Amino acid sequence: MIMPTNEVVCSGMIDRIGLETSNITFKTASNSLEEILPIPTHKVGLQKVADMLLDAEKGVIKTTSEIKAVGHRVVHGGSYFSDTTIITEEVKEKIKELSELAPLHNPAHLVGINVAEEIFSDAKQVAVFDTAFHQTIPVEAYKYAIPNFLLTEHKVRVYGFHGTSHKYVSEKAISYLEKNSKIITIHLGNGCSMSAVKDGKSIDTTMGFSPANGLIMGTRAGDIDQSVIFYLVKNLGYTPDEVNSILLKQSGMLGLTGYSDLRDIESKAEEGDKDCKLALLMNAYRIRKTIGSYAAALNGLDAIIFTAGIGENSSFMRNLICTDMDYFGIQIDKEKNQIRSKELREINTQNSVVKVLVVPTDEEYEIANQVFKLLEN
């Protein structure tokens, strides 16, 4: 079951909450509004959203009671949640409990939920978990080779993230290919992850116990030998919190180049910056290596999908990743690769055994559709 229409009635965003100035955008079919003003708290921000929705001239509702449900993206659902869930006090306690595993995300999600409950008091509050799509990963893939009690008693295992995006784009690709398929989805943004998807189900993914490991990201190191952590603590005198900050906020492309925005890195690489050139090669190498391992896990490969901000917009990275992949039957058409579009498209050559697809992700639609399905059922 899907929503009867995917028409967007209104859209908007508030960012830089709590800073001196915040950016607000609000768009409907007939109006568009952009403002720059201070938004000190999430409550003030969401109240501003409600005011815009209710605006007599530009709004789309007459009362907040018209909002029947509010969907919340929640990054970490642990092993508690394998599906979209109506939020109760018990669910909020579990989200809070899991904040230690996603300290940059889950606490902020709780703030958003509490504020939405207050402003949209008649609506169902619904959580869509980024980890839910990956609950189909088999035990041989999600279990770490550590003492068993750490899994059974403390739930230390691979959870995976970006599940809402991986689910959306893989379903789009399956519909396009008109068959259940062996697919590798590549979500490249400031945070990056890959997933091996077989017949619509995730069977492996690069992020693990937290969103910190796997690919090289904007500020996150991704995979690293755990001995490096002990070396930094024991030999170089860093505290565990300092090491955590280094690996999460000072590493990745930022640590390699001084820049976290790929557009800056690509520009500097074109100007001859050696650090930027090397960082791009390292990034592409790790992705190619993962394509190889996931092709083995899937026992074949029908398509790879590029999605998210970098995946959808950087023809340079797509080309770099797909270079010298002939053994896997991956051949990219350089002219098709340069085309910019908001639609699903092929960028492979006619001779390519594997389809290379660019599929714009739409996590907002996916969240709305999952909320709709839950309430209908």
C-alpha positions in Angstrom: 0.0 0.0 0.0 1.3 3.4 -0.9 -0.1 6.9 -0.4 -2.9 7.8 -2.9 -0.8 10.6 -4.2 2.8 11.7 -3.9 2.0 15.3 -4.5 4.0 17.6 -2.2 1.5 20.1 -0.7 4.2 22.1 1.0 7.9 21.8 1.9 10.4 23.7 4.0 13.4 23.6 6.2 14.9 25.4 9.1 18.6 25.1 9.8 21.3 26.7 12.0 18.9 26.6 15.0 20.4 28.2 18.0 22.9 30.3 16.1 22.8 34.1 15.6 20.7 33.7 12.5 18.7 30.8 11.2 17.6 30.1 7.6 14.0 29.3 6.9 12.4 28.2 3.7 8.7 27.4 3.1 7.2 26.5 -0.2 3.7 25.6 -1.4 2.3 25.2 -5.0 1.6 28.9 -5.2 3.9 30.6 -2.7 7.5 30.6 -1.6 9.0 32.2 1.5 12.6 32.6 2.6 13.6 34.3 5.9 16.7 34.8 7.9 16.1 35.4 11.6 17.2 34.0 15.0 15.7 30.7 16.0 17.0 30.0 19.5 15.3 26.6 20.1 13.7 23.7 18.3 10.4 24.6 20.0 10.5 28.1 18.5 11.5 26.6 15.1 8.6 24.2 15.0 6.2 26.8 16.2 7.3 28.9 13.3 6.6 26.0 11.0 3.1 25.7 12.5 2.5 29.4 12.0 3.5 29.1 8.3 1.2 26.2 7.8 -1.7 28.2 9.4 -0.9 31.5 7.6 -4.2 32.8 6.1 -2.5 33.9 2.9 0.3 31.3 2.4 -0.7 28.4 4.6 -2.3 25.1 3.7 -4.3 24.3 6.9 -6.8 26.1 9.1 -6.0 24.4 12.4 -3.3 22.1 13.7 -5.9 19.4 14.3 -5.9 18.8 10.5 -2.5 17.3 10.9 -3.3 13.6 11.6 0.3 12.3 11.9 3.8 13.6 12.2 6.6 11.4 11.0 10.0 11.6 12.8 13.2 10.2 11.4 15.1 8.5 14.3 18.6 7.4 13.5 19.1 4.5 16.0 16.4 2.0 16.9 18.8 -0.7 18.1 17.3 -4.2 18.1 14.1 -2.9 19.6 12.5 -1.6 16.5 12.3 -3.4 13.1 9.5 -1.3 11.7 7.8 2.1 11.8 6.3 2.6 15.2 3.7 4.9 16.9 5.6 6.8 19.6 4.6 6.2 23.2 6.4 7.1 26.4 8.0 3.6 26.3 9.3 4.2 22.8 10.7 7.6 23.9 12.5 5.9 26.7 14.1 3.4 24.3 15.2 6.2 22.0 16.7 8.0 25.0 18.4 4.8 26.0 20.0 4.4 22.6 21.3 8.0 22.6 24.7 6.6 23.8 25.0 4.8 20.4 23.9 7.9 18.4 24.8 10.9 20.6 24.7 13.3 17.7 21.3 12.3 16.6 18.9 10.5 19.0 18.9 13.3 21.7 17.9 15.9 19.0 15.2 13.5 17.7 13.7 13.4 21.2 13.6 17.1 21.4 11.7 17.2 18.1 9.2 14.6 19.2 8.4 16.3 22.5 7.9 19.7 20.7 5.7 18.1 18.0 3.6 16.4 20.7 3.0 19.8 22.2 2.2 21.8 19.0 0.4 19.1 17.1 -1.3 17.6 20.1 -4.1 15.8 18.1 -1.7 14.0 15.8 -0.2 10.6 16.0 3.6 10.9 16.5 5.4 8.2 14.5 9.0 7.1 14.5 10.7 5.8 11.3 14.0 4.3 12.3 17.1 4.4 10.1 18.2 1.0 11.5 14.9 -0.8 10.7 15.7 -1.6 7.0 18.8 -3.4 8.1 17.1 -5.7 10.6 17.0 -8.4 7.8 20.8 -8.7 7.8 21.7 -12.3 8.7 23.5 -13.2 11.9 26.8 -14.1 10.2 26.9 -10.5 8.8 25.7 -8.6 11.9 27.5 -10.4 14.7 31.0 -9.3 15.7 33.8 -11.8 16.5 33.8 -10.8 20.2 32.6 -12.7 23.3 29.0 -13.9 22.9 27.7 -12.2 26.0 28.4 -8.8 24.5 25.7 -9.5 21.9 23.2 -11.4 24.1 23.5 -9.1 27.2 24.6 -5.8 25.7 23.3 -5.9 22.1 26.7 -5.1 20.6 26.2 -5.9 16.9 26.0 -4.3 13.4 22.8 -2.2 13.1 23.4 -0.1 10.0 22.1 3.3 9.1 20.7 5.4 6.3 18.1 2.6 6.1 15.3 4.9 5.0 17.3 6.1 2.0 18.6 2.6 1.1 15.1 1.2 1.2 13.6 4.0 -1.0 16.2 3.9 -3.7 16.5 0.1 -3.8 12.7 -0.2 -4.3 12.8 2.4 -7.0 15.6 0.4 -8.8 13.7 -2.9 -8.4 10.6 -1.2 -10.0 12.8 0.1 -12.8 14.5 -3.2 -13.4 11.1 -5.0 -13.2 12.5 -7.8 -11.2 13.9 -8.7 -7.8 17.5 -8.0 -8.0 21.0 -8.1 -6.5 21.8 -4.4 -5.9 24.4 -2.3 -4.2 23.1 1.0 -3.0 25.8 3.8 -2.4 24.6 6.7 -0.3 27.2 9.4 -0.5 26.7 12.7 1.4 28.5 14.1 4.4 27.7 10.8 5.9 28.3 7.8 3.6 27.2 4.2 3.6 26.7 1.2 1.3 24.2 -1.6 1.5 24.0 -5.0 -0.3 20.3 -5.5 -1.1 19.0 -8.9 -2.3 15.4 -9.2 -3.5 14.5 -6.0 -1.6 16.1 -6.9 1.7 19.3 -5.6 3.2 21.9 -8.4 3.7 24.9 -6.3 4.7 25.9 -2.6 5.2 29.0 -0.6 5.9 27.9 1.3 9.0 27.8 -0.9 12.1 27.2 -0.5 15.8 27.2 3.3 15.2 27.2 5.5 12.2 31.0 6.0 12.6 32.5 3.1 10.6 32.7 2.0 6.9 33.4 4.5 4.2 35.4 7.7 4.4 33.0 10.5 5.2 33.0 14.3 5.6 34.4 14.4 9.1 34.3 10.7 10.1 37.3 8.3 9.6 35.2 5.2 8.8 36.9 1.9 9.1 40.1 2.0 11.2 42.3 -0.6 13.0 41.1 -0.5 16.7 44.8 -0.6 17.7 45.1 3.0 16.5 42.6 4.0 19.2 44.6 2.3 22.0 47.8 3.8 20.6 46.3 7.3 20.7 45.3 6.8 24.3 48.2 4.9 25.7 51.1 6.3 23.8 50.1 9.8 22.7 48.1 10.7 25.8 44.7 11.5 24.3 41.6 10.9 26.4 38.9 8.5 25.1 36.6 11.6 24.5 39.3 13.3 22.6 39.9 10.2 20.4 36.1 10.0 19.8 36.1 13.7 18.7 39.1 13.1 16.4 37.5 10.1 14.7 34.0 11.6 14.4 34.6 15.4 13.9 38.2 15.9 12.7 38.8 13.0 10.4 37.5 11.8 7.0 37.8 14.3 4.1 38.3 17.1 6.6 41.3 15.5 8.3 42.8 14.6 4.9 42.3 17.9 3.2 41.2 20.6 5.5 37.8 20.7 3.8 34.6 18.6 4.5 32.6 19.8 1.5 33.4 17.6 -1.6 32.8 20.6 -3.9 35.7 22.4 -2.3 37.8 19.3 -2.5 37.1 18.6 -6.1 37.8 22.2 -7.0 41.2 22.2 -5.1 42.1 18.9 -6.7 41.5 20.4 -10.2 43.9 23.2 -9.1 46.6 20.6 -8.3 46.2 20.2 -4.5 47.9 16.8 -3.8 46.1 16.2 -0.5 42.7 16.7 -2.2 43.7 14.4 -5.1 44.8 11.7 -2.8 41.7 12.0 -0.6 39.4 11.5 -3.6 41.4 8.5 -4.7 41.2 7.0 -1.2 37.5 7.6 -1.0 36.8 6.0 -4.4 39.2 3.0 -3.6 37.3 2.1 -0.4 34.0 2.3 -2.3 35.3 0.1 -5.1 36.7 -2.4 -2.6 33.3 -2.6 -0.9 31.5 -3.1 -4.3 33.8 -6.2 -4.8 33.0 -7.7 -1.4 29.3 -7.1 -1.7 29.2 -8.6 -5.2 30.6 -11.7 -3.5 28.1 -11.6 -0.7 25.3 -11.2 -3.2 26.8 -13.9 -5.5 26.2 -11.6 -8.4 25.3 -8.1 -9.3 22.5 -6.6 -11.3 22.9 -2.9 -10.5 24.7 -0.3 -8.4 22.9 2.8 -7.3 24.4 6.2 -6.6 22.3 8.5 -4.3 22.3 11.4 -1.8 24.0 14.8 -2.3 27.4 13.5 -3.6 26.1 10.4 -5.3 23.4 12.3 -7.2 25.5 15.4 -8.1 29.2 14.5 -8.4 29.8 13.1 -11.9 33.5 13.3 -10.9 33.2 10.8 -8.0 30.9 8.5 -9.9 33.4 8.3 -12.7 36.3 7.8 -10.3 34.5 5.0 -8.5 33.5 3.2 -11.8 36.9 3.4 -13.4 38.7 0.0 -13.8 35.7 -2.0 -12.8 35.5 -4.0 -16.1 36.0 -7.3 -14.3 32.6 -6.8 -12.5 30.9 -5.8 -15.8 30.6 -2.1 -14.7 31.2 0.4 -17.5 30.2 4.0 -17.2 29.1 6.2 -20.1 31.0 9.5 -19.6 28.5 11.6 -21.5 25.5 10.1 -19.7 27.3 10.6 -16.4 27.5 14.4 -17.0 23.7 14.8 -17.4 22.0 16.5 -14.4 18.5 15.4 -13.7 16.1 14.9 -10.7 14.8 11.6 -12.3 16.1 8.1 -12.0 18.6 7.5 -14.9 21.1 5.0 -16.3 24.7 6.2 -16.7 26.2 2.9 -17.9 27.2 2.0 -21.4 25.1 -0.4 -23.6 27.8 -3.0 -23.1 27.8 -2.8 -19.3 26.7 -6.1 -17.7 25.7 -4.2 -14.5 23.3 -1.3 -14.6 24.7 1.9 -13.1 21.8 4.0 -11.8 21.5 7.4 -10.3 18.4 7.4 -8.1 17.6 10.7 -6.2 16.6 9.7 -2.7 13.5 11.1 -1.1 13.6 10.2 2.6 10.7 12.6 3.4 8.4 10.8 0.9 9.6 7.4 2.3 8.8 8.6 5.9 5.4 9.9 4.9 4.6 6.7 3.0 5.6 4.5 5.9 3.5 6.6 8.3 0.5 6.3 6.0 0.9 2.6 5.7 1.1 2.2 9.5 -2.0 4.2 10.2 -4.0 2.6 7.4 -3.2 -0.9 8.8 
